[in-house]
Amino acid sequence: MTDLECARAGCRSAATSHVVWRNPRIHAADREKIWPACDEHVGFLRDYLAARDFPVTVRDGVPG
C-alpha cells in the first residue's frame, strides 16, 4: 500500500494528518471532506479553509 501524499499543490511529502472540512453552503452537516497533509503544510491548509469560514479540524495521524 502506498502512503498518502500531502494535498498541498506541488508537495510530495507523506501525509501525517488529516484536515477535515466542509463547505456549509453546499454540504450537509454530516458530510466531511478530507485533505491529507504533511507536517509542513497542515497549518497552511487549515488556515486556507478557515479563512473561507469553512468548519475545519485537524486529526493527527493518518491510518495506513
N, CA, C and O of each residue as an XYZ file, in Angstrom:
256
protein
N       0.842     -1.176      0.000
C       0.000      0.000      0.000
C       0.890      1.242      0.000
O       1.897      1.291      0.706
N       0.515      2.235     -0.789
C       1.307      3.457     -0.860
C       0.859      4.444      0.209
O      -0.298      4.446      0.629
N       1.801      5.286      0.643
C       1.488      6.322      1.611
C       0.686      7.431      0.947
O       0.828      7.689     -0.248
N      -0.157      8.082      1.738
C      -0.882      9.242      1.242
C       0.072     10.420      1.123
O       0.934     10.620      1.978
N      -0.085     11.189      0.070
C       0.725     12.385     -0.124
C      -0.059     13.610      0.324
O      -1.290     13.617      0.304
N       0.660     14.629      0.722
C       0.091     15.900      1.140
C      -0.752     16.494      0.006
O      -0.392     16.384     -1.167
N      -1.871     17.122      0.365
C      -2.771     17.723     -0.614
C      -2.302     19.089     -1.108
O      -2.875     19.616     -2.062
N      -1.286     19.675     -0.496
C      -0.773     20.975     -0.927
C      -0.196     20.838     -2.326
O       0.578     19.920     -2.596
N      -0.568     21.744     -3.208
C      -0.105     21.696     -4.596
C       1.419     21.628     -4.657
O       2.115     22.431     -4.035
N       1.919     20.664     -5.410
C       3.349     20.518     -5.619
C       4.090     19.768     -4.527
O       5.278     19.484     -4.681
N       3.428     19.441     -3.436
C       4.086     18.736     -2.338
C       3.948     17.227     -2.538
O       2.867     16.727     -2.849
N       5.030     16.528     -2.360
C       5.034     15.062     -2.497
C       5.345     14.376     -1.164
O       5.566     13.166     -1.126
N       5.363     15.141     -0.079
C       5.693     14.579      1.233
C       4.576     13.683      1.735
O       3.415     13.845      1.360
N       4.940     12.740      2.586
C       3.963     11.838      3.182
C       3.059     12.606      4.147
O       3.532     13.442      4.917
N       1.775     12.322      4.101
C       0.810     12.954      4.995
C       0.954     12.395      6.405
O       1.181     11.200      6.592
N       0.820     13.273      7.391
C       0.876     12.878      8.796
C      -0.403     13.245      9.536
O      -0.594     12.848     10.685
N      -1.274     13.998      8.882
C      -2.529     14.452      9.482
C      -3.618     14.506      8.422
O      -3.349     14.460      7.221
N      -4.853     14.606      8.896
C      -6.000     14.852      8.024
C      -6.569     16.213      8.364
O      -6.819     16.508      9.533
N      -6.776     17.047      7.353
C      -7.501     18.298      7.529
C      -8.930     17.995      7.082
O      -9.185     17.726      5.908
N      -9.854     18.044      8.040
C     -11.246     17.653      7.810
C     -12.092     18.920      7.739
O     -12.041     19.757      8.640
N     -12.868     19.060      6.671
C     -13.630     20.283      6.470
C     -14.894     20.020      5.671
O     -15.110     18.926      5.149
N     -15.726     21.057      5.590
C     -16.886     21.034      4.707
C     -17.265     22.454      4.351
O     -16.961     23.393      5.086
N     -17.920     22.601      3.235
C     -18.454     23.888      2.809
C     -19.927     23.894      3.205
O     -20.729     23.208      2.571
N     -20.304     24.648      4.235
C     -21.681     24.593      4.725
C     -22.716     25.097      3.720
O     -23.905     24.820      3.873
N     -22.285     25.826      2.707
C     -23.236     26.303      1.696
C     -23.673     25.189      0.746
O     -24.740     25.277      0.137
N     -22.861     24.148      0.616
C     -23.216     23.079     -0.321
C     -23.185     21.677      0.278
O     -23.688     20.739     -0.341
N     -22.605     21.510      1.474
C     -22.506     20.185      2.089
C     -23.419     20.084      3.308
O     -23.530     21.028      4.090
N     -24.060     18.951      3.461
C     -24.857     18.678      4.661
C     -23.926     18.596      5.870
O     -22.723     18.378      5.722
N     -24.483     18.770      7.053
C     -23.689     18.787      8.289
C     -22.914     17.487      8.510
O     -21.871     17.498      9.164
N     -23.404     16.374      7.978
C     -22.719     15.095      8.186
C     -21.690     14.779      7.102
O     -21.047     13.731      7.153
N     -21.527     15.657      6.137
C     -20.559     15.443      5.050
C     -19.190     15.975      5.465
O     -19.086     17.098      5.958
N     -18.148     15.182      5.270
C     -16.780     15.603      5.565
C     -15.911     15.448      4.330
O     -15.973     14.436      3.631
N     -15.114     16.449      4.076
C     -14.079     16.373      3.054
C     -12.763     16.221      3.810
O     -12.591     16.822      4.870
N     -11.849     15.440      3.289
C     -10.587     15.186      3.991
C      -9.413     15.429      3.049
O      -9.323     14.852      1.966
N      -8.527     16.296      3.497
C      -7.278     16.537      2.784
C      -6.139     15.973      3.613
O      -5.983     16.370      4.768
N      -5.336     15.066      3.074
C      -4.134     14.627      3.785
C      -3.106     15.759      3.782
O      -2.991     16.496      2.803
N      -2.362     15.894      4.877
C      -1.396     16.987      4.987
C      -0.118     16.521      5.673
O      -0.154     15.716      6.603
N       1.008     17.038      5.200
C       2.288     16.773      5.853
C       2.468     17.780      6.993
O       1.702     18.736      7.112
N       3.480     17.558      7.822
C       3.737     18.455      8.951
C       3.962     19.897      8.503
O       3.520     20.831      9.173
N       4.640     20.080      7.386
C       4.963     21.425      6.916
C       3.736     22.206      6.446
O       3.688     23.426      6.604
N       2.743     21.522      5.870
C       1.623     22.217      5.247
C       0.293     22.112      5.989
O      -0.689     22.708      5.547
N       0.226     21.386      7.084
C      -1.049     21.230      7.786
C      -1.605     22.591      8.224
O      -2.806     22.831      8.097
N      -0.771     23.463      8.724
C      -1.225     24.791      9.143
C      -1.705     25.629      7.977
O      -2.714     26.325      8.086
N      -0.989     25.569      6.853
C      -1.382     26.309      5.656
C      -2.764     25.863      5.180
O      -3.632     26.696      4.916
N      -2.965     24.549      5.070
C      -4.247     24.036      4.582
C      -5.384     24.363      5.546
O      -6.474     24.736      5.113
N      -5.142     24.227      6.843
C      -6.152     24.571      7.848
C      -6.517     26.051      7.744
O      -7.697     26.402      7.722
N      -5.513     26.913      7.683
C      -5.758     28.356      7.615
C      -6.455     28.757      6.312
O      -7.305     29.647      6.313
N      -6.102     28.112      5.217
C      -6.727     28.377      3.918
C      -8.238     28.146      3.996
O      -9.025     28.963      3.519
N      -8.626     27.038      4.595
C     -10.050     26.707      4.715
C     -10.753     27.580      5.755
O     -11.881     28.020      5.532
N     -10.103     27.830      6.875
C     -10.698     28.657      7.928
C     -10.931     30.085      7.438
O     -11.911     30.715      7.835
N     -10.055     30.603      6.589
C     -10.213     31.955      6.049
C     -11.475     32.077      5.199
O     -11.982     33.179      4.991
N     -11.971     30.970      4.718
C     -13.198     30.943      3.917
C     -14.426     30.621      4.770
O     -15.510     30.363      4.246
N     -14.239     30.641      6.083
C     -15.319     30.357      7.050
C     -15.879     28.944      6.933
O     -17.051     28.708      7.223
N     -15.024     27.997      6.501
C     -15.431     26.599      6.472
C     -15.133     25.986      7.840
O     -14.077     26.256      8.412
N     -16.039     25.168      8.376
C     -15.693     24.422      9.582
C     -14.521     23.490      9.256
O     -14.564     22.744      8.278
N     -13.479     23.541     10.086
C     -12.275     22.759      9.803
C     -11.672     22.255     11.112
O     -11.633     22.977     12.108
N     -11.203     21.011     11.099
C     -10.487     20.423     12.225
C      -9.300     19.641     11.657
O      -9.253     19.314     10.471
N      -8.350     19.354     12.541
C      -7.191     18.567     12.150
C      -7.164     17.307     12.997
O      -7.272     17.365     14.222
N      -7.018     16.174     12.335
C      -6.866     14.889     13.016
C      -5.440     14.420     12.779
O      -5.034     14.179     11.643
N      -4.686     14.293     13.864
C      -3.308     13.828     13.737
C      -3.286     12.340     13.455
O      -4.160     11.589     13.887
N      -2.280     11.941     12.732
C      -2.125     10.529     12.384
C      -2.968     10.167     11.188
O      -4.152     10.497     11.126
N      -2.365      9.496     10.251
C      -3.057      9.066      9.043
C      -3.082      7.550      9.052
O      -2.027      6.915      9.075
N      -4.270      6.959      9.034
C      -4.313      5.498      9.014
C      -3.697      4.958      7.730
O      -3.869      5.539      6.658
N      -3.015      3.902      7.836
C      -2.388      3.418      6.623
C      -2.053      2.015      6.740
O      -1.511      1.430      5.802
